[in-house]
């Protein structure tokens, strides 16, 4: 009997094999050596069953059949990866020990647990828990395998998260959809995130701008000149401002007070995933999903960074030697100059800004590995550069400044000047070549006055408190108060991390991490979900809510289930899931509370009046404009599937199956033409006459009730198909050349061809 290793993805399995069983024979869907058999899942092989698996009546959406609360949740294999699941089952029969080598986190734990439960695997389990995929780390991980039972609480938390999302998503989506005759997606995490966007939009629209005036004094003393802002109540009368400027202009003044203090700015914290996503959005306009995908490629494919789905900005004592090793490995690269200037003595176990084991749970902060980066795409290189620079900055001293605060008095009027004089660049030398671009994201902090007042200079600044000053000029500046800014993906991620609370203090933000909206691994998927169901749209980098998104929040709140839109409540749920993972809370009590909440949602919606259909229609006004658009105009993306169901990876689950069109006469709404699923083209099945439309999981035929079984799955051969690729398949029978994955997960290149006109089955040519 051998040891069966189950990795999460083919690449990970092959990396493990190369490190511990280099002579293993390749059997396409697994590798076998003398001691180990290495195989893999392909993401989620198993999911929670749809409601109709419990009772045929749930095929029709009817509010009177709700709530749906299974006593025991049923598991169903993913039809597209069934062969791989069978391979694992057969290999397990030849094994007396299992090693869970799925991603070291809650979702990876869940993937393995589902396989184990569905296949009824009874062998003892060991857990591989590592933070990068270099051969040395893998070999060390296998020398230090943990007992699977140590992660039982993490398994409970993962299962509770999955089942809670199913209960809220299925019941909430079906209740609101059947009541209001429009596909409405509801979810434990996505709904409060949508509420954050809605509330920000309403605040912007309700904002009434106020004109005000500032007076800027220009002062000289000997050879030194400087500017200062008038101090007093905000002036809304332009004439008063002009009179004040005239009063002081050309007049002598004195230094009422002059303070100088030295300050230090320490390097920014190492990246966790959310911080990396925020900064990549600010600097490169990368979406959260794009950053996650690139980071995953840097970790899995290139092996040049550590595990990216982390929520920690710190490392443990064990990581300190690795950081020094990585620093040495960066010699001779484009970072060589900064490596030579690095002070190794600054990175040590006693430096709590870097090494803080108490703030590291599953994984440490994102670090570059000692592998030299090569073959990176342009976007991969940009993200890698962010990570490496942040890493290198830890080996540099603080930037040092002398802050001069001057109060200048002229004719009884006070003007304040703050000058930040640079003494030593310190770690900022690493960003000196990026100074112009790096300064842009700093705007928009809601501190217009303060930012205007503070001036940063690199030349010496000094004035004599005893000598007279001349006010050489005074300028009146007309300004308007500004509304809050629209969320970008970066600022929305920040709000999700703190469950909507505006927290600037970094220590408080750290404390909130356990009770944020979603997890670092799921936040990108949540934002993408809101786009896909037509609740939000991107206008440049700004996120704007659509009319459908507005109405969804108003209906949920109007039904009396405000808690479903509450970031604080969802944050508390996330905290409870983390407590379950640590063994300090019971999953059974958590699930009882979720079931009660799901039932309450249904009861409240049942009593609600049906919304007017036009309340879901209207254009999304441009960001920065006011108003809700013109009612009656068709909305882009309106007909995208509202129901979420089981997601491939760690996104929010369970809001019904959107591929199916409702049966006539049922409570689930028939969709009018201007609000219907996106039509791709005519069904290619001979004699069918139906239309192919886009659903949640695939592209199906509108005549499915008449027996047409044609469907093309969105996720095919390791690729997420686009509308244009599906259109090419149904019209021309093939796509252009694509990078694909075989059934065993091996990389392939070729065209997808429509092999069966009756079923939509695809093959690689």
Buried (B, 14 or more C-beta within 10 A) or exposed (E): EBBBBBBBBBBBBBBBBBBBBEEBEEEEBBBBBEEBBBBBBBBBBBBBBBBBBBEEEBBBBBBEBBBBBBEEBEBEBBEBBEEBBEBBBEBBEEBEBBBBBBBBBBBBBBBBBBBBEBBEBEBEBBBBBBBBBBBEBBBEBBEEBBEBEEBEBBBBBBBBBBBBBBBBBBBBBBBBBBBBBBBBBBBBBBBBBBBBBBBBBEEBEEEEEEEBBBBBBBBEBEEBEBBBBBBEEEBEEEEEBBEBBEBBBEBEBEBBEBEBEEEEEBBBBBBBBBBBBBBBBBBBEBBBBBBBBBBBBBBBBBBBBBBBBBBBBBBBEBBBEBBBEBBEBBEEEEBEEBBEEBEEEBBEBEBEBBBBBEBBBBBBBBBBBBBEBEEBEEBBBBBBBBBBBBBBBBBBBBBBBBBBBBBBBBEEBBBBBBBBBBBEBBBBBBBEEEEEEBEEBEEBEEEBEEEBBBBEBEEEBEBEEEEEBBBEBBEBEEBEEEBBBBBBBBBBBBBBBBBBBEBEEEEEBBEBBBBBBBBBBBBBBBBBBBBBBBBBBBBEBBBBBBBBBBBBBBBBBBBBBBBBBBBBBBBBBBBBBBBBBEEEBBBEEBBEEBBEBBBBBBBBBBEBEEBEEEBBBBBBBEBEEEEBBEEEEEBEBBBBBBBBBBBBBBBBBBBBBBBBBBEEEEBBBEBEEEBBBBBBBBBBBEEBEBBBBBBBBBBBBBBBEEEBEBBBBBBBBBBEBEEEBBBBBBEEBBBEEBEBBBBBBBEBEBBBBBEEBEBBBBEBE
